[in-house]
Each structure stands twice: as C-alpha cells, then as structure tokens.
C-alpha cells in the first residue's frame, strides 16, 4: 500500500540572510553577499512551488525510488584467463621473460 507523504508548510520556513548563510555553510559553498537577495527570492519561489504540489491528489500513486523503470543487468563476476601471456605481450613496446619491461623510475 503506497504511503502518502505530506509536507507541512503551515509553518513556512522564513528565508532570510541568516538562512542563506547557514545553507551555504552546510553546503560548503561560498555565496557572494551581493547575490543573497536574489537567492532569497529564488528560494521563496521554490517553497511556493512545493506548496502548490500539495494540492495534487496522489492517492494510489506509489512513491518513486528511480526516475525510470530500467534495470541494470549484471553478469556473474568470475575470473577467467581469456588471453594468453603471448597475446597480452605481443603489442607491448618492450617485454621479456613473460613480463612487460618499463623504464626505471626510482634510482
């Protein structure tokens, strides 16, 4: 049975400069003080939009956990030797005795 999630916006959150600064701190982002007023207006519009969503009748609609019904199909993870050492080494620029040869890095 689907649950209906109700958001209670009767006590609307007050968006002010202190709220913007706290959200910026929690988000670990830097907010320019000259843009705080525009952010306040944007956030108030978002909250108004979410309030509008409360008017929708969602009876009988199951909550989404994903935006699509596609599923990943995983294969069994098993180790297999699909290539021989000779096949692996044939395109190497330098090899010998069954190993890749690389330039010396540490003196």
Buried (B, 14 or more C-beta within 10 A) or exposed (E): EEEEEEEEEEEEEEBEEEBBEEBBEEEEEEBEEEEBEEBBEEBBEEBEEEEEEEEEEBEEEEEEEEEEEEEEEEEEEEEEEEEEEEEEBEEEEEBEEEEEEEEEEEE
